[in-house]
Amino acid sequence: NALPQDIICLAADRMLIFASYDNILHAFARNKEVVHTYEGHKARIHLLQPFGDHVISVDVDNVLIVWDIQSEEEYLQVEFDKATFAVSAVLHPSTYLNKILLGSEQGSLQLWNIRSNKLLYSFPGWHFAVTTLEQAPAVDVVAVGLVSGHIIIHNIKFDETLMKFQQDWGPITAISFRTDGHPVMAAGSPVGHIALWDLEEKKITCQMQDAHSTAIAGMSFVPGEPLLITNGADNAIRVWIFDGPGGTGRVLRSRVGHSAPPTKIRYYGQNGEQILSAGQDGTLQSFSTVHDKFNKSLGRGSINKKKSKKKGLKLDTMALPPITDFASEVAHQSDWDGIIACHQGYITCTTWNYQKTSMGAHKLKPEEFSKHKPIDIYATAVDITSCGNFAVIGLSTGQVDVYNMQSGIHRGRYGKERAHEGAIRGLAVDGLNQLVITAGSEGLIKFWKFKTKDLVYSTELSSSPSGILLHRDSGILGIAFDDFSISVLDIETRKIVRTFSGHHGRINDMTFSPDGRWLITSSMDCTIKTWDLPSGCLIDCFLVDSAAVSLTMSPTGDFLASTHVDDLGIYLWSNRCLYSLVSLRPLPADYEPSVVPLPGTCPVQDVSATGDEETCDDMIEYVSPEQLGEQLVTLSLLPESRWKNLLSLDVIKKKNKPREPPKVPKSAPFFIPTVPGLIPRYLAPEEENDTQSKVVNLGVLAQKSDFYVHLEEALSTNEYTAPLNLLKSLGPSNIEIELRGLAPEGGGSMEVMLSFLRMIGVMLNKKYNFELAQAYLALFLKLHLKILSSEPNLLEEVSRLSTQLQETWIHLQTLFNQSLCVLTYMKSALL
């Protein structure tokens, strides 16, 4: 879990990790949860030292506090005078119980007993500020790094210097000792070099030049192994292994990010696992969304690689400026270069090879500039065809050139002299290499034939475009304007189909969702907005702390990646539509976006359950009513097997009749009797009377079913939902038994039969469960036709039902016929 501000100090003991920002110190357990917070410093903490059950912190105002780790209370507070002893380094010498050694900016050292709060000894020092203190493998011996570049190996027991070394690269930033049997000490410098000193022969063994491109911030030998871990402000952490001749180290593993903020990011390939990123540090890097071990750096752009290697990082005059725009394609990536890039204020475009993770073979620029380098003419936009064969490059003069990616040969130019009067602001090639679309700063968009280089169509825009983006699959072109509006152009009809206005700052980047339904835009007003193209509405908008410079959406639609102003990281946002139903309603005109913390930069706050926000964000669950409208006919949701075969049950029973009677098992096992029905239920045990009567009670034999009882009740109440629901829960044979039982010879009565007919009438009236009404009525008529014809009451009800049925059915039939006619016409007409 991240802390609210940048971490300044970091230290660890065997259980916890201590991290501080500003004047607050936190302790993390299991590398993620903050378990302790120590507040008490007035100024920024700049030194940390875990110390048994305590942790020591020193702030810039020279206050040293010893904290009890578990209780979070101050054990001791010592204040030093800045003029005489400004604390600059802290060390606990091994085997020195309760003692710490402090180094100062004045050059002197002090040994304190923390338990008794006493100054035990003061070392005069070497008249230079102490930058770092490190315990040597030998007891009582400490290495002291000074601001002058001296390293003093000092015995603190007898206060005598054992040996002295000096580096020429400025102050000592870090010191570490090898503990695997080799008497070697490594020292870091502010320029990124590492020196390795042999302590037995008291001389330098080797220098590791440019281990980092910035100052070495920390270094540590792994105990008992020939491994050195280093890190620096260049956003890199490297593990060096010392296994070669000459005692020098080689990189075993590394994790490297951009040392300056990324300027443009794009997903590479179709699997949505790699993001290509170009940074202000001049490098092109590939980051994996799956695991850090798949990250790789394609290196820095260079005019002449051989000369660059000779000169080293610091004196490299051959380095190319940062990449401003690039395009990549995976087709033919194993045969030749698959990435084309243009550089800030530079006319030459470079190719890059993803598989070799290096700069490519060709440097593409117009032939007329091969002898001399032009002033104020530079490449502004690039694109690569979907087949990976051609690169299209636009210049600030309005020229648009085509080059072959395999050979680097110039293949033509659009327009006689140039394609546009103004600078090229955007380029796009369609998916089939038929059209090239160019946008110029003078406010024109032009369509060119890719092969013949002829102008097909030109249209004037409302204002000057700042960039364009083509979704190749759907042929939709997003255009961002200098007046902060966005238009969407369909390249088939060549008409503007949508216009969005809502940003209040320069539009930095745009990206389409893989299906082309959404256009996501980022602007200098610090918002990221999602526009739904079919409906033409803004469906999502959120604020971030610093404006998003570049955006790219995964080809698989799971992540949106963003980079931000003055931020080294690439942030991934999950697409909520993949995990749950999200209501994509248009946002209201007065919608106020809330600031969303960047992913992983703040602990998750418990959202207060305020009803307003919940309903706005989440899909409101829609419960369908039983009947949508009075004029509609609704069918039930029951499966066909429950009502379709009611009329032919006798045939089915004949078919399924067993050939021989079932054999009775020898000894029938005990079982609990169950009630017949879809849901198995046990019969309630009947209470047995001691005295058995010999008079047979006929009423007990003719037991009334639930359905029967419900129908009887419905005669008086006219409420037929209960008997209908009961009937819906029964299987076909049970329905037949129930309907047979309604007739007088089955133990029923005329009133109940009348009640059943009325239930069908209600169903037809309300027009729901339409197919059930038909099926139940058909079976009822089949079973009781004789009784119905002899009873005038029932006959009257049946004739009323008949007219009702006819009216509904005729209406339905005409609708069916109409639909069938339209369908057949469509089929024949289109064929």
SEBA-87290 format. One record per residue (C-alpha): residue number from 1; residue in one letter; x, y, z. Coordinates in steps of 0.5 Angstrom, whole numbers, plus 500, padded with zeros to 3 digits. Layout:
# residues N
   nr  rest    x    y    z
  NUM     A    X    Y    Z
...
END
This chain:
# residues 831
   nr  rest    x    y    z
    1     N  500  500  500
    2     A  503  507  498
    3     L  504  513  502
    4     P  501  519  501
    5     Q  508  523  499
    6     D  514  521  496
    7     I  519  516  501
    8     I  525  520  503
    9     C  528  515  507
   10     L  528  507  507
   11     A  531  502  512
   12     A  529  495  515
   13     D  530  490  520
   14     R  528  483  520
   15     M  521  484  521
   16     L  519  491  519
   17     I  521  496  513
   18     F  521  503  516
   19     A  519  508  511
   20     S  519  516  512
   21     Y  516  522  508
   22     D  517  529  511
   23     N  516  529  518
   24     I  512  522  519
   25     L  515  515  520
   26     H  511  509  518
   27     A  513  501  519
   28     F  510  496  514
   29     A  509  489  515
   30     R  509  484  510
   31     N  512  489  505
   32     K  505  492  505
   33     E  501  494  511
   34     V  502  500  515
   35     V  502  497  522
   36     H  506  503  526
   37     T  506  510  525
   38     Y  511  515  529
   39     E  509  522  529
   40     G  514  527  533
   41     H  519  530  529
   42     K  518  537  527
   43     A  522  537  521
   44     R  524  532  515
   45     I  527  526  517
   46     H  533  524  513
   47     L  537  519  517
   48     L  534  512  519
   49     Q  537  506  523
   50     P  533  500  526
   51     F  536  498  533
   52     G  534  492  536
   53     D  527  493  539
   54     H  528  501  537
   55     V  529  505  531
   56     I  533  511  531
   57     S  531  517  526
   58     V  534  524  525
   59     D  531  530  522
   60     V  534  536  518
   61     D  533  540  525
   62     N  538  536  528
   63     V  534  532  533
   64     L  535  525  534
   65     I  529  521  537
   66     V  529  513  539
   67     W  523  510  538
   68     D  520  504  541
   69     I  518  500  535
   70     Q  512  496  539
   71     S  509  502  543
   72     E  510  507  538
   73     E  513  512  544
   74     E  519  516  544
   75     Y  524  513  548
   76     L  529  518  548
   77     Q  530  525  544
   78     V  537  528  543
   79     E  538  535  540
   80     F  545  537  537
   81     D  547  544  536
   82     K  547  545  528
   83     A  554  549  528
   84     T  558  544  532
   85     F  555  538  530
   86     A  550  537  525
   87     V  549  529  524
   88     S  550  527  517
   89     A  551  519  518
   90     V  548  514  523
   91     L  551  507  525
   92     H  551  502  530
   93     P  558  498  530
   94     S  557  491  531
   95     T  558  488  538
   96     Y  557  495  541
   97     L  551  494  546
   98     N  546  500  546
   99     K  551  504  542
  100     I  551  508  536
  101     L  556  512  532
  102     L  554  519  529
  103     G  558  523  523
  104     S  557  530  522
  105     E  558  535  517
  106     Q  563  538  521
  107     G  568  532  520
  108     S  568  530  528
  109     L  565  523  530
  110     Q  561  522  537
  111     L  560  515  540
  112     W  553  515  544
  113     N  550  510  549
  114     I  543  511  548
  115     R  541  507  554
  116     S  544  512  559
  117     N  544  518  554
  118     K  551  519  555
  119     L  556  521  550
  120     L  562  516  551
  121     Y  567  519  546
  122     S  568  524  541
  123     F  573  523  535
  124     P  576  529  532
  125     G  575  527  525
  126     W  579  529  518
  127     H  576  536  517
  128     F  571  534  512
  129     A  564  533  512
  130     V  562  525  513
  131     T  557  523  508
  132     T  557  515  510
  133     L  559  510  515
  134     E  559  503  514
  135     Q  561  497  519
  136     A  567  493  516
  137     P  567  485  517
  138     A  572  486  522
  139     V  570  488  529
  140     D  571  495  532
  141     V  573  497  524
  142     V  569  502  521
  143     A  569  505  514
  144     V  568  513  514
  145     G  566  516  507
  146     L  568  524  507
  147     V  565  529  502
  148     S  573  530  500
  149     G  573  523  496
  150     H  577  520  502
  151     I  575  513  505
  152     I  578  512  512
  153     I  578  505  515
  154     H  578  507  522
  155     N  579  503  529
  156     I  574  506  533
  157     K  576  502  539
  158     F  583  505  539
  159     D  581  511  535
  160     E  587  510  530
  161     T  586  510  522
  162     L  588  503  519
  163     M  588  505  512
  164     K  586  511  507
  165     F  584  511  500
  166     Q  582  517  495
  167     Q  577  517  489
  168     D  577  523  484
  169     W  570  523  483
  170     G  567  527  489
  171     P  564  525  495
  172     I  563  518  497
  173     T  556  516  497
  174     A  556  509  499
  175     I  560  504  501
  176     S  560  496  502
  177     F  564  490  504
  178     R  565  483  500
  179     T  564  478  506
  180     D  565  472  501
  181     G  572  471  503
  182     H  575  477  498
  183     P  578  483  502
  184     V  574  488  497
  185     M  571  494  499
  186     A  566  498  494
  187     A  565  505  494
  188     G  560  509  490
  189     S  561  516  487
  190     P  556  522  485
  191     V  557  521  477
  192     G  555  514  477
  193     H  562  510  477
  194     I  564  505  482
  195     A  571  504  485
  196     L  573  497  488
  197     W  579  497  493
  198     D  583  491  495
  199     L  584  492  503
  200     E  590  487  503
  201     E  594  490  498
  202     K  591  497  500
  203     K  590  499  492
  204     I  584  500  487
  205     T  583  493  483
  206     C  578  496  478
  207     Q  573  501  476
  208     M  566  500  474
  209     Q  565  506  470
  210     D  558  509  469
  211     A  555  503  473
  212     H  549  508  473
  213     S  548  515  469
  214     T  547  518  476
  215     A  549  518  483
  216     I  550  512  486
  217     A  544  512  492
  218     G  546  506  495
  219     M  550  499  495
  220     S  550  493  498
  221     F  554  486  498
  222     V  549  480  499
  223     P  552  477  505
  224     G  557  471  503
  225     E  556  472  496
  226     P  560  475  490
  227     L  553  479  488
  228     L  553  487  489
  229     I  546  491  489
  230     T  546  498  487
  231     N  541  503  485
  232     G  541  510  483
  233     A  537  516  481
  234     D  536  514  474
  235     N  531  509  476
  236     A  535  503  476
  237     I  537  497  480
  238     R  542  493  478
  239     V  545  486  481
  240     W  553  485  479
  241     I  556  479  479
  242     F  564  478  481
  243     D  566  472  477
  244     G  570  474  472
  245     P  578  475  471
  246     G  580  482  474
  247     G  575  482  479
  248     T  570  487  475
  249     G  563  486  476
  250     R  558  484  470
  251     V  550  486  470
  252     L  547  479  472
  253     R  540  482  473
  254     S  537  489  473
  255     R  530  493  473
  256     V  530  499  469
  257     G  525  504  468
  258     H  525  511  465
  259     S  530  516  468
  260     A  526  522  465
  261     P  518  522  464
  262     P  515  518  458
  263     T  513  522  453
  264     K  509  517  449
  265     I  506  510  450
  266     R  503  505  445
  267     Y  501  498  446
  268     Y  505  493  442
  269     G  502  487  438
  270     Q  495  484  439
  271     N  496  480  446
  272     G  496  487  450
  273     E  502  485  454
  274     Q  507  489  452
  275     I  507  497  452
  276     L  512  501  448
  277     S  514  507  452
  278     A  519  513  449
  279     G  522  518  455
  280     Q  525  525  455
  281     D  531  521  457
  282     G  532  519  450
  283     T  531  511  451
  284     L  525  507  448
  285     Q  523  501  453
  286     S  518  496  453
  287     F  514  494  459
  288     S  510  488  461
  289     T  503  488  464
  290     V  504  481  466
  291     H  511  481  470
  292     D  517  486  471
  293     K  522  480  468
  294     F  519  481  461
  295     N  521  488  461
  296     K  526  490  456
  297     S  530  497  454
  298     L  531  498  447
  299     G  537  503  448
  300     R  538  510  447
  301     G  538  513  440
  302     S  544  515  437
  303     I  547  518  431
  304     N  553  513  431
  305     K  553  507  435
  306     K  560  506  435
  307     K  563  513  437
  308     S  557  513  442
  309     K  560  507  445
  310     K  567  509  445
  311     K  565  516  449
  312     G  561  513  454
  313     L  555  516  457
  314     K  557  522  460
  315     L  561  525  454
  316     D  556  522  448
  317     T  555  528  443
  318     M  552  523  438
  319     A  546  521  442
  320     L  539  523  439
  321     P  534  528  442
  322     P  528  524  445
  323     I  523  521  441
  324     T  516  525  440
  325     D  512  520  436
  326     F  513  513  434
  327     A  509  507  430
  328     S  510  500  431
  329     E  507  494  427
  330     V  508  486  429
  331     A  508  484  422
  332     H  515  482  419
  333     Q  518  484  426
  334     S  522  478  425
  335     D  525  479  418
  336     W  526  487  419
  337     D  525  493  424
  338     G  518  494  426
  339     I  518  501  429
  340     I  519  508  426
  341     A  520  514  431
  342     C  521  521  430
  343     H  526  525  434
  344     Q  525  532  437
  345     G  527  538  433
  346     Y  530  533  428
  347     I  529  531  421
  348     T  532  524  421
  349     C  527  518  423
  350     T  530  512  426
  351     T  528  505  426
  352     W  528  500  432
  353     N  528  493  432
  354     Y  524  490  438
  355     Q  526  483  437
  356     K  534  485  437
  357     T  532  490  443
  358     S  536  495  439
  359     M  536  501  434
  360     G  535  499  427
  361     A  539  499  421
  362     H  536  505  417
  363     K  536  512  418
  364     L  530  515  414
  365     K  531  523  411
  366     P  529  526  405
  367     E  535  525  400
  368     E  536  533  399
  369     F  538  534  406
  370     S  543  528  406
  371     K  549  533  405
  372     H  547  538  410
  373     K  543  538  416
  374     P  537  543  415
  375     I  535  549  420
  376     D  528  549  423
  377     I  526  543  419
  378     Y  524  537  423
  379     A  520  530  422
  380     T  513  531  426
  381     A  509  525  425
  382     V  510  518  423
  383     D  506  512  421
  384     I  507  505  419
  385     T  503  500  415
  386     S  499  494  417
  387     C  503  490  413
  388     G  510  492  416
  389     N  513  494  409
  390     F  512  502  409
  391     A  514  508  413
  392     V  510  514  412
  393     I  514  520  415
  394     G  511  528  415
  395     L  515  534  416
  396     S  514  541  419
  397     T  515  543  412
  398     G  509  540  410
  399     Q  512  534  406
  400     V  510  527  407
  401     D  515  521  404
  402     V  514  514  404
  403     Y  520  509  405
  404     N  521  502  405
  405     M  522  499  412
  406     Q  526  493  409
  407     S  531  497  405
  408     G  530  504  407
  409     I  529  506  400
  410     H  525  513  399
  411     R  519  510  395
  412     G  515  517  393
  413     R  512  523  396
  414     Y  505  526  396
  415     G  503  532  393
  416     K  508  535  387
  417     E  512  539  392
  418     R  509  538  399
  419     A  502  535  401
  420     H  500  541  406
  421     E  502  548  406
  422     G  503  548  414
  423     A  506  543  418
  424     I  504  536  418
  425     R  500  535  425
  426     G  498  527  424
  427     L  499  522  419
  428     A  495  515  418
  429     V  495  509  413
  430     D  488  505  413
  431     G  488  498  414
  432     L  488  495  407
  433     N  494  500  404
  434     Q  489  504  400
  435     L  489  511  403
  436     V  494  515  407
  437     I  490  521  411
  438     T  494  527  413
  439     A  493  533  417
  440     G  496  540  416
  441     S  496  546  421
  442     E  493  550  416
  443     G  486  546  417
  444     L  486  541  412
  445     I  485  534  412
  446     K  487  530  405
  447     F  486  523  403
  448     W  491  520  398
  449     K  492  514  394
  450     F  497  510  398
  451     K  500  507  391
  452     T  499  512  386
  453     K  500  518  391
  454     D  494  522  388
  455     L  490  526  392
  456     V  483  523  392
  457     Y  479  528  397
  458     S  481  534  401
  459     T  476  537  407
  460     E  477  544  411
  461     L  476  543  418
  462     S  473  548  423
  463     S  480  550  426
  464     S  487  547  426
  465     P  488  540  428
  466     S  493  538  433
  467     G  493  531  432
  468     I  489  525  429
  469     L  488  518  431
  470     L  485  512  426
  471     H  482  506  428
  472     R  484  501  423
  473     D  478  496  424
  474     S  472  501  423
  475     G  475  506  419
  476     I  474  512  424
  477     L  478  518  425
  478     G  479  522  431
  479     I  481  529  430
  480     A  484  533  436
  481     F  483  541  435
  482     D  487  547  437
  483     D  481  550  440
  484     F  480  543  445
  485     S  475  540  441
  486     I  475  533  438
  487     S  471  531  432
  488     V  470  524  429
  489     L  471  523  422
  490     D  468  517  418
  491     I  473  515  412
  492     E  468  511  408
  493     T  463  517  407
  494     R  469  522  409
  495     K  464  526  413
  496     I  465  528  420
  497     V  460  524  424
  498     R  461  526  431
  499     T  464  533  435
  500     F  465  533  442
  501     S  467  539  446
  502     G  468  539  454
  503     H  476  539  455
  504     H  479  546  457
  505     G  486  545  455
  506     R  490  542  450
  507     I  489  535  448
  508     N  495  531  449
  509     D  493  524  447
  510     M  487  520  444
  511     T  486  512  444
  512     F  480  508  442
  513     S  477  502  445
  514     P  479  495  441
  515     D  472  495  438
  516     G  472  502  436
  517     R  466  504  441
  518     W  469  509  445
  519     L  474  515  444
  520     I  478  516  451
  521     T  482  523  451
  522     S  487  526  456
  523     S  488  534  456
  524     M  492  539  460
  525     D  486  540  464
  526     C  488  534  468
  527     T  481  530  466
  528     I  481  523  462
  529     K  474  523  458
  530     T  471  517  455
  531     W  466  519  449
  532     D  461  513  447
  533     L  461  514  439
  534     P  455  510  438
  535     S  451  515  442
  536     G  455  521  442
  537     C  455  522  449
  538     L  461  523  455
  539     I  460  517  459
  540     D  466  517  464
  541     C  470  523  466
  542     F  475  523  472
  543     L  481  528  474
  544     V  488  526  476
  545     D  493  530  480
  546     S  498  531  474
  547     A  495  532  467
  548     A  496  525  463
  549     V  501  526  457
  550     S  500  520  453
  551     L  494  514  453
  552     T  494  507  450
  553     M  488  502  451
  554     S  490  495  451
  555     P  488  491  444
  556     T  484  486  449
  557     G  480  492  452
  558     D  483  490  459
  559     F  487  496  461
  560     L  488  503  460
  561     A  495  506  461
  562     S  497  513  462
  563     T  503  517  463
  564     H  503  524  467
  565     V  507  530  467
  566     D  513  530  471
  567     D  512  522  473
  568     L  516  517  471
  569     G  511  511  472
  570     I  506  508  467
  571     Y  499  507  470
  572     L  494  502  469
  573     W  487  503  470
  574     S  482  497  470
  575     N  476  497  465
  576     R  470  496  470
  577     C  466  493  464
  578     L  470  487  464
  579     Y  468  485  472
  580     S  461  488  473
  581     L  455  491  469
  582     V  456  498  469
  583     S  451  503  467
  584     L  454  507  461
  585     R  449  513  461
  586     P  451  520  459
  587     L  454  524  464
  588     P  449  530  466
  589     A  452  537  463
  590     D  453  540  470
  591     Y  457  533  472
  592     E  463  535  477
  593     P  469  530  476
  594     S  472  528  482
  595     V  480  527  483
  596     V  482  520  483
  597     P  488  518  486
  598     L  493  515  481
  599     P  493  507  481
  600     G  497  505  487
  601     T  499  512  490
  602     C  494  512  496
  603     P  491  507  501
  604     V  484  505  499
  605     Q  479  509  503
  606     D  473  506  506
  607     V  468  509  501
  608     S  462  512  506
  609     A  455  509  504
  610     T  452  515  501
  611     G  446  513  497
  612     D  447  519  491
  613     E  454  516  489
  614     E  452  509  489
  615     T  446  510  484
  616     C  450  514  480
  617     D  456  509  479
  618     D  453  502  479
  619     M  447  499  474
  620     I  440  500  477
  621     E  438  493  477
  622     Y  431  493  473
  623     V  426  488  475
  624     S  421  486  469
  625     P  414  487  471
  626     E  409  481  470
  627     Q  406  485  464
  628     L  409  490  461
  629     G  403  493  458
  630     E  395  492  457
  631     Q  395  491  450
  632     L  401  486  450
  633     V  401  478  450
  634     T  406  475  455
  635     L  408  468  455
  636     S  410  465  461
  637     L  417  463  463
  638     L  416  455  464
  639     P  419  450  459
  640     E  415  447  454
  641     S  415  440  457
  642     R  411  443  462
  643     W  405  445  458
  644     K  406  442  451
  645     N  404  435  451
  646     L  398  436  456
  647     L  393  434  450
  648     S  397  427  448
  649     L  399  425  455
  650     D  394  419  454
  651     V  399  417  448
  652     I  405  418  452
  653     K  403  414  458
  654     K  401  408  453
  655     K  408  408  449
  656     N  411  408  456
  657     K  407  402  459
  658     P  411  397  462
  659     R  411  390  458
  660     E  411  386  465
  661     P  409  388  472
  662     P  414  391  476
  663     K  417  386  481
  664     V  416  387  488
  665     P  423  386  492
  666     K  423  381  497
  667     S  424  385  503
  668     A  422  392  502
  669     P  427  397  505
  670     F  424  402  510
  671     F  423  409  507
  672     I  419  415  509
  673     P  413  417  504
  674     T  413  423  500
  675     V  408  428  497
  676     P  408  427  490
  677     G  410  434  486
  678     L  416  437  483
  679     I  419  439  490
  680     P  420  432  494
  681     R  416  433  501
  682     Y  415  428  507
  683     L  408  426  509
  684     A  407  429  516
  685     P  406  423  520
  686     E  399  421  522
  687     E  397  421  529
  688     E  394  414  531
  689     N  388  413  535
  690     D  388  407  540
  691     T  380  406  539
  692     Q  379  404  531
  693     S  372  406  529
  694     K  369  400  524
  695     V  365  406  521
  696     V  368  408  514
  697     N  368  416  514
  698     L  367  417  506
  699     G  370  424  507
  700     V  377  422  509
  701     L  377  418  503
  702     A  375  424  498
  703     Q  381  428  501
  704     K  381  435  497
  705     S  387  437  494
  706     D  391  444  495
  707     F  389  446  488
  708     Y  381  445  489
  709     V  381  449  496
  710     H  384  455  492
  711     L  379  454  487
  712     E  374  454  492
  713     E  376  460  496
  714     A  377  464  489
  715     L  370  464  488
  716     S  368  468  493
  717     T  375  473  493
  718     N  376  473  485
  719     E  383  472  486
  720     Y  386  467  482
  721     T  394  468  483
  722     A  394  462  488
  723     P  391  457  484
  724     L  395  459  478
  725     N  402  459  481
  726     L  400  452  484
  727     L  398  449  477
  728     K  405  452  474
  729     S  409  448  480
  730     L  406  442  478
  731     G  408  437  472
  732     P  404  435  466
  733     S  401  428  469
  734     N  400  432  476
  735     I  396  437  472
  736     E  392  432  469
  737     I  390  429  476
  738     E  388  435  479
  739     L  384  437  473
  740     R  380  430  473
  741     G  379  431  480
  742     L  375  437  479
  743     A  369  433  476
  744     P  363  431  480
  745     E  365  424  479
  746     G  372  425  481
  747     G  370  428  488
  748     G  369  435  485
  749     S  363  440  484
  750     M  360  444  479
  751     E  362  450  483
  752     V  370  449  482
  753     M  369  447  475
  754     L  366  454  474
  755     S  372  457  478
  756     F  377  454  474
  757     L  373  457  467
  758     R  373  464  471
  759     M  381  463  472
  760     I  382  462  465
  761     G  378  468  463
  762     V  382  472  468
  763     M  389  469  464
  764     L  386  471  458
  765     N  383  478  460
  766     K  390  480  463
  767     K  394  477  457
  768     Y  399  473  461
  769     N  401  466  461
  770     F  398  466  454
  771     E  400  459  452
  772     L  399  456  459
  773     A  391  458  459
  774     Q  391  455  452
  775     A  394  448  454
  776     Y  390  448  461
  777     L  383  450  457
  778     A  385  445  452
  779     L  386  439  457
  780     F  380  441  461
  781     L  375  441  455
  782     K  378  434  453
  783     L  377  431  460
  784     H  370  434  461
  785     L  366  436  455
  786     K  360  432  457
  787     I  359  435  463
  788     L  360  442  460
  789     S  355  441  455
  790     S  350  438  460
  791     E  350  444  465
  792     P  347  451  463
  793     N  352  455  468
  794     L  358  452  465
  795     L  356  453  458
  796     E  355  460  459
  797     E  362  461  462
  798     V  365  457  456
  799     S  361  461  450
  800     R  364  467  454
  801     L  371  465  454
  802     S  370  462  446
  803     T  369  470  444
  804     Q  374  472  448
  805     L  379  467  445
  806     Q  377  469  438
  807     E  378  476  439
  808     T  385  475  442
  809     W  387  470  437
  810     I  385  474  431
  811     H  389  480  433
  812     L  395  476  434
  813     Q  394  472  428
  814     T  394  479  424
  815     L  401  481  427
  816     F  404  474  426
  817     N  402  475  418
  818     Q  404  482  418
  819     S  411  480  420
  820     L  411  474  416
  821     C  410  478  410
  822     V  415  483  411
  823     L  420  477  412
  824     T  419  474  406
  825     Y  419  480  402
  826     M  426  482  405
  827     K  428  475  403
  828     S  426  475  396
  829     A  427  482  395
  830     L  434  482  397
  831     L  436  476  393
END
